[in-house]
Amino acid sequence: PVPLPAPRALAAAQSLQERRAAREMSVSLAKRFQSLSFKDEARFHHSATEALNAAARLARVNTGKPLLVAFGSGAHGWADGLAPYGVALGEERYACDVLTLREMSSATLKVLRVRCDEIAAVLVNPVQGLLATEVKSFGRWLRELRATCTRVGVPLILDESGTGFRLGISGAQGFFGVLADMVCYGGASAH
């Protein structure tokens, strides 16, 4: 007769199999996200706030610059250094290093050109507060924003945590024809 493994050994083996299966599924899903978002890497976080916070930290560390630009109509989680407050052009939260600017404004593009030596990244929610009648003009503005960021060497981060792939299989990047440097997805991606 072959001795049966002890219950603890069975549980450990089952746990190991489950972890391996979860890892394989995560790797497969990451590869799918890479393909859909046109990015070389994909990372998973517990929440959209964590993903956005990681993107902001990566931008700040890799550029050595303190400011993050966000927009008054965007909500990017509760992490310190992400949440924009107020909607006035140039209103700053010094404690968090977030510069809150206006979407679809030529003055915003000028601020990016003038203050690019301080700006680690621009964080934009591609559809936050967007009316259906504004889609074409917002798309034009988003392409102008991308061009300005490229010209001045400031990374563009798209916050698609609320939209996921609702705009299309490649999200807002595909819909608007704008490739961001980083894209953050959230729970909306699963719906």
VOBA-1610 file (N, C-alpha, C; in pm, whole numbers, padded with zeros to 5 digits, always signed):
BEGIN
Pro+00083-00120+00000Pro+00000+00000+00000Pro+00087+00126+00000Val+00038+00230-00071Val+00109+00358-00078Val+00054+00448+00031Pro+00144+00502+00116Pro+00093+00589+00223Pro+00039+00720+00163Leu-00071+00765+00217Leu-00130+00892+00173Leu-00060+01008+00243Pro-00044+01120+00173Pro+00020+01236+00236Pro-00066+01289+00351Ala+00002+01346+00444Ala-00067+01405+00559Ala-00154+01522+00510Pro-00262+01555+00583Pro-00351+01664+00543Pro-00276+01798+00524Arg-00176+01823+00608Arg-00101+01950+00595Arg-00021+01953+00464Ala+00035+01838+00427Ala+00112+01830+00302Ala+00019+01847+00182Leu-00101+01786+00190Leu-00199+01802+00083Leu-00241+01949+00068Ala-00266+02013+00180Ala-00307+02154+00178Ala-00197+02242+00120Ala-00073+02214+00157Ala+00040+02293+00106Ala+00055+02273-00044Ala+00041+02150-00091Ala+00053+02122-00235Ala-00060+02190-00313Gln-00181+02184-00257Gln-00296+02248-00322Gln-00276+02400-00326Ser-00227+02457-00217Ser-00201+02600-00212Ser-00097+02640-00316Leu+00008+02559-00330Leu+00112+02587-00429Leu+00055+02581-00570Gln-00029+02483-00597Gln-00093+02472-00729Gln-00181+02594-00757Glu-00255+02638-00658Glu-00342+02755-00675Glu-00261+02881-00702Arg-00149+02897-00630Arg-00063+03014-00651Arg-00003+03012-00791Arg+00041+02893-00835Arg+00097+02881-00971Arg-00009+02917-01076Ala-00130+02866-01057Ala-00238+02894-01152Ala-00270+03044-01153Ala-00274+03106-01036Ala-00301+03249-01027Ala-00191+03329-01096Arg-00067+03287-01076Arg+00045+03356-01140Arg+00037+03343-01291Glu+00009+03223-01341Glu-00003+03203-01485Glu-00115+03290-01543Met-00226+03298-01471Met-00338+03380-01516Met-00299+03528-01516Ser-00227+03572-01413Ser-00182+03711-01405Ser-00088+03746-01519Val+00005+03655-01549Val+00101+03679-01659Val+00025+03687-01791Ser-00069+03598-01812Ser-00148+03599-01935Ser-00228+03728-01947Leu-00289+03769-01838Leu-00368+03892-01838Leu-00278+04014-01859Ala-00161+04015-01799Ala-00067+04126-01817Ala-00026+04137-01964Lys-00001+04025-02028Lys+00036+04026-02170Lys-00079+04082-02255Arg-00200+04048-02217Arg-00319+04100-02289Arg-00328+04251-02270Phe-00309+04299-02147Phe-00313+04442-02120Phe-00203+04515-02197Gln-00084+04455-02203Gln+00026+04515-02279Gln-00016+04534-02425Ser-00074+04434-02482Ser-00116+04440-02621Ser-00225+04545-02643Leu-00325+04546-02558Leu-00438+04639-02574Leu-00399+04785-02548Ser-00302+04805-02459Ser-00266+04943-02422Ser-00139+04992-02492Phe-00082+04911-02580Phe+00038+04949-02656Phe+00157+04979-02565Lys+00168+04908-02454Lys+00275+04931-02357Lys+00365+04809-02346Asp+00489+04833-02306Asp+00586+04725-02291Asp+00569+04648-02161Glu+00506+04710-02062Glu+00490+04647-01931Glu+00348+04668-01879Ala+00308+04580-01790Ala+00180+04594-01720Ala+00200+04551-01576Arg+00139+04622-01486Arg+00145+04590-01342Arg+00004+04593-01287Phe-00023+04509-01188Phe-00154+04507-01125Phe-00143+04560-00982His-00243+04636-00941His-00248+04692-00806His-00384+04660-00746His-00396+04683-00616His-00521+04653-00546His-00632+04752-00577Ser-00596+04874-00617Ser-00697+04975-00646Ser-00644+05072-00751Ala-00735+05148-00809Ala-00696+05249-00906Ala-00608+05355-00838Thr-00640+05390-00714Thr-00558+05488-00642Thr-00414+05440-00631Glu-00395+05311-00599Glu-00259+05257-00590Glu-00189+05262-00725Ala-00260+05228-00832Ala-00200+05231-00966Ala-00160+05372-01005Leu-00248+05469-00978Leu-00218+05610-01010Leu-00105+05663-00924Asn-00104+05624-00798Asn+00004+05666-00709Asn+00138+05610-00758Ala+00138+05485-00802Ala+00261+05424-00855Ala+00307+05497-00981Ala+00213+05532-01068Ala+00249+05604-01191Ala+00309+05741-01158Ala+00246+05811-01062Ala+00298+05942-01022Ala+00438+05929-00961Arg+00457+05828-00878Arg+00589+05807-00817Arg+00694+05774-00922Leu+00658+05688-01017Leu+00751+05654-01125Leu+00791+05780-01203Ala+00693+05863-01233Ala+00722+05986-01307Ala+00813+06078-01226Arg+00781+06096-01098Arg+00861+06186-01014Arg+01004+06133-00996Val+01017+06004-00972Val+01150+05946-00951Val+01232+05950-01080Asn+01172+05913-01192Asn+01246+05905-01317Asn+01278+06041-01379Thr+01199+06142-01347Thr+01229+06275-01402Thr+01304+06363-01302Gly+01294+06329-01174Gly+01354+06412-01071Gly+01281+06544-01051Lys+01158+06552-01098Lys+01078+06674-01090Lys+00963+06655-00991Pro+00925+06762-00919Pro+00825+06746-00813Pro+00678+06758-00856Leu+00647+06835-00957Leu+00507+06867-00988Leu+00437+06761-01071Leu+00312+06739-01037Leu+00223+06657-01116Leu+00112+06750-01161Val+00083+06752-01289Val-00028+06833-01340Val-00152+06745-01345Ala-00261+06796-01289Ala-00391+06729-01296Ala-00493+06835-01336Phe-00615+06792-01358Phe-00718+06884-01405Phe-00835+06887-01309Gly-00900+07000-01300Gly-01007+07021-01203Gly-01122+06925-01215Ser-01148+06872-01336Ser-01261+06781-01350Ser-01222+06637-01324Gly-01095+06611-01298Gly-01051+06473-01278Gly-01039+06438-01132Ala-01078+06317-01098Ala-01060+06265-00963Ala-00968+06145-00974His-00850+06153-00918His-00750+06049-00937His-00719+05975-00807Gly-00817+05958-00724Gly-00797+05886-00599Gly-00764+05979-00485Trp-00739+05917-00370Trp-00720+05994-00247Trp-00576+05999-00201Ala-00487+05941-00276Ala-00348+05939-00233Ala-00291+06080-00231Asp-00212+06109-00130Asp-00148+06239-00120Asp-00059+06259-00241Gly-00071+06372-00304Gly+00009+06398-00422Gly-00062+06366-00552Leu-00190+06328-00545Leu-00268+06298-00665Leu-00393+06383-00678Ala-00458+06411-00567Ala-00591+06471-00572Ala-00586+06620-00602Pro-00642+06660-00718Pro-00647+06803-00748Pro-00767+06867-00678Tyr-00746+06983-00623Tyr-00855+07057-00559Tyr-00862+07194-00621Gly-00983+07240-00645Gly-01001+07370-00706Gly-00993+07358-00857Val-01044+07457-00925Val-01045+07452-01070Val-00978+07573-01133Ala-00919+07659-01051Ala-00856+07779-01106Ala-00724+07746-01173Leu-00699+07814-01284Leu-00575+07793-01356Leu-00457+07828-01268Gly-00366+07734-01251Gly-00244+07760-01175Gly-00259+07745-01025Glu-00376+07704-00975Glu-00391+07686-00830Glu-00310+07564-00788Glu-00223+07582-00690Glu-00135+07474-00649Glu-00166+07425-00509Arg-00142+07298-00488Arg-00144+07238-00355Arg+00001+07210-00323Tyr+00068+07301-00261Tyr+00212+07288-00237Tyr+00249+07165-00156Ala+00165+07128-00061Ala+00198+07012+00022Ala+00205+06885-00061Cys+00128+06878-00168Cys+00122+06756-00250Cys+00190+06770-00385Asp+00232+06890-00419Asp+00295+06912-00549Asp+00205+06876-00666Val+00079+06915-00657Val-00014+06896-00769Val-00053+07034-00821Leu-00032+07055-00948Leu-00069+07179-01014Leu-00200+07151-01087Thr-00306+07217-01048Thr-00438+07194-01105Thr-00463+07295-01217Leu-00480+07245-01339Leu-00502+07331-01454Leu-00636+07300-01519Arg-00672+07378-01621Arg-00798+07359-01691Arg-00779+07276-01817Glu-00870+07183-01837Glu-00871+07106-01961Glu-00916+07196-02075Met-00874+07161-02195Met-00915+07229-02317Met-00884+07378-02314Ser-00769+07412-02256Ser-00728+07551-02245Ser-00589+07571-02305Ser-00577+07672-02389Ser-00445+07703-02447Ser-00351+07753-02337Ala-00407+07814-02232Ala-00324+07861-02120Ala-00256+07743-02051Thr-00324+07629-02044Thr-00266+07510-01985Thr-00143+07466-02064Leu-00153+07466-02195Leu-00041+07426-02279Leu+00076+07522-02260Lys+00045+07649-02241Lys+00151+07748-02216Lys+00220+07721-02083Val+00141+07690-01979Val+00199+07659-01848Val+00293+07539-01861Leu+00253+07438-01937Leu+00339+07320-01957Leu+00470+07359-02024Arg+00462+07447-02123Arg+00585+07490-02192Arg+00676+07571-02099Val+00616+07658-02018Val+00694+07748-01933Val+00750+07675-01811Arg+00673+07581-01754Arg+00714+07517-01629Arg+00759+07372-01647Cys+00793+07333-01768Cys+00827+07193-01796Cys+00945+07142-01714Asp+01032+07232-01670Asp+01147+07188-01589Asp+01107+07145-01448Glu+00983+07174-01408Glu+00933+07137-01275Glu+00832+07023-01280Ile+00781+06991-01399Ile+00667+06900-01411Ile+00713+06757-01439Ala+00677+06667-01348Ala+00713+06525-01360Ala+00622+06453-01459Ala+00495+06490-01463Ala+00399+06424-01554Ala+00269+06502-01557Val+00193+06476-01662Val+00057+06529-01675Val-00037+06410-01662Leu-00132+06419-01571Leu-00227+06313-01543Leu-00365+06360-01588Val-00424+06290-01683Val-00554+06332-01735Val-00650+06214-01743Asn-00773+06240-01703Asn-00881+06143-01720Asn-00944+06177-01855Pro-00939+06086-01952Pro-00979+06121-02087Pro-01127+06151-02107Val-01213+06118-02013Val-01355+06148-02032Val-01423+06205-01908Gln-01352+06237-01804Gln-01413+06288-01681Gln-01493+06415-01712Gly-01621+06412-01685Gly-01705+06530-01703Gly-01727+06568-01848Leu-01693+06480-01940Leu-01703+06511-02082Leu-01845+06487-02132Leu-01900+06587-02199Leu-02032+06573-02260Leu-02016+06513-02399Ala-02118+06444-02445Ala-02111+06382-02577Ala-02083+06485-02686Thr-02131+06606-02668Thr-02110+06712-02768Thr-01966+06762-02770Glu-01887+06729-02669Glu-01750+06778-02659Glu-01645+06677-02704Val-01685+06560-02745Val-01591+06452-02773Val-01489+06492-02880Lys-01536+06549-02993Lys-01442+06584-03100Lys-01344+06692-03055Ser-01395+06797-02989Ser-01306+06905-02947Ser-01211+06856-02837Phe-01257+06766-02750Phe-01169+06713-02647Phe-01060+06627-02711Gly-01096+06549-02810Gly-00997+06467-02880Gly-00888+06554-02942Arg-00928+06664-03005Arg-00829+06758-03062Arg-00739+06813-02953Trp-00801+06853-02840Trp-00723+06909-02731Trp-00628+06805-02672Leu-00675+06682-02658Leu-00591+06575-02604Leu-00470+06550-02696Arg-00492+06557-02827Arg-00380+06542-02920Arg-00282+06660-02909Glu-00335+06781-02886Glu-00248+06897-02863Glu-00169+06880-02734Leu-00236+06829-02632Leu-00170+06805-02503Leu-00057+06702-02522Arg-00085+06594-02594Arg+00017+06492-02620Arg+00136+06553-02694Ala+00108+06634-02795Ala+00216+06696-02874Ala+00299+06790-02787Thr+00233+06867-02701Thr+00305+06959-02612Thr+00391+06881-02514Cys+00335+06776-02454Cys+00411+06693-02359Cys+00534+06633-02428Thr+00517+06586-02549Thr+00630+06528-02624Thr+00736+06635-02649Arg+00692+06752-02694Arg+00786+06861-02726Arg+00868+06904-02606Val+00805+06910-02487Val+00876+06961-02369Val+00931+06849-02280Gly+00912+06723-02320Gly+00969+06611-02246Gly+00899+06578-02115Val+00767+06595-02112Val+00689+06564-01991Val+00601+06442-02020Pro+00611+06336-01941Pro+00528+06217-01964Pro+00379+06246-01947Leu+00299+06180-02031Leu+00154+06190-02024Leu+00099+06060-01968Ile+00018+06072-01863Ile-00043+05955-01800Ile-00194+05965-01819Leu-00254+05861-01877Leu-00400+05856-01891Leu-00458+05778-01775Asp-00554+05837-01707Asp-00626+05772-01598Asp-00754+05715-01656Glu-00752+05587-01689Glu-00871+05522-01742Glu-00935+05432-01636Ser-00915+05467-01510Ser-00968+05384-01402Ser-01121+05382-01401Gly-01182+05485-01452Gly-01328+05488-01456Gly-01387+05446-01588Thr-01306+05442-01692Thr-01358+05411-01825Thr-01316+05274-01875Gly-01198+05230-01834Gly-01151+05101-01882Gly-01149+05096-02032Phe-01213+04996-02088Phe-01213+04980-02233Phe-01351+05011-02291Arg-01426+05096-02223Arg-01562+05129-02270Arg-01562+05210-02399Leu-01452+05281-02427Leu-01445+05359-02550Leu-01401+05275-02669Gly-01355+05156-02643Gly-01309+05068-02749Gly-01207+04969-02695Ile-01166+04877-02779Ile-01077+04770-02736Ile-00941+04824-02690Ser-00902+04941-02738Ser-00776+05002-02694Ser-00800+05124-02605Gly-00918+05133-02550Gly-00949+05241-02457Gly-00944+05379-02523Ala-00918+05480-02441Ala-00914+05617-02489Ala-00799+05639-02586Gln-00689+05565-02568Gln-00576+05581-02661Gln-00618+05552-02804Gly-00688+05441-02823Gly-00735+05405-02956Gly-00846+05497-03004Phe-00937+05531-02915Phe-01052+05614-02952Phe-01010+05753-02997Phe-00919+05815-02920Phe-00875+05951-02951Phe-00749+05957-03038Gly-00683+05843-03059Gly-00561+05842-03137Gly-00445+05908-03065Val-00438+05888-02934Val-00334+05948-02850Val-00266+05838-02770Leu-00135+05822-02788Leu-00061+05724-02709Leu+00001+05792-02588Ala-00038+05747-02471Ala+00017+05801-02347Ala+00146+05726-02312Asp+00224+05785-02222Asp+00345+05719-02174Asp+00310+05610-02073Met+00206+05634-01994Met+00155+05536-01900Met+00003+05543-01902Val-00061+05429-01878Val-00207+05424-01871Val-00243+05346-01745Cys-00337+05400-01668Cys-00384+05331-01547Cys-00529+05292-01565Tyr-00556+05164-01545Tyr-00692+05111-01554Tyr-00738+05075-01414Gly-00866+05059-01396Gly-00918+05023-01265Gly-01025+04918-01277Gly-01115+04919-01180Gly-01222+04820-01177Gly-01312+04824-01298Ala-01321+04940-01364Ala-01405+04951-01482Ala-01361+04857-01594Ser-01237+04815-01590Ser-01184+04726-01692Ser-01247+04588-01685Ala-01300+04554-01570Ala-01356+04421-01550Ala-01505+04415-01582His-01566+04529-01603His-01713+04532-01624His-01750+04517-01768
//
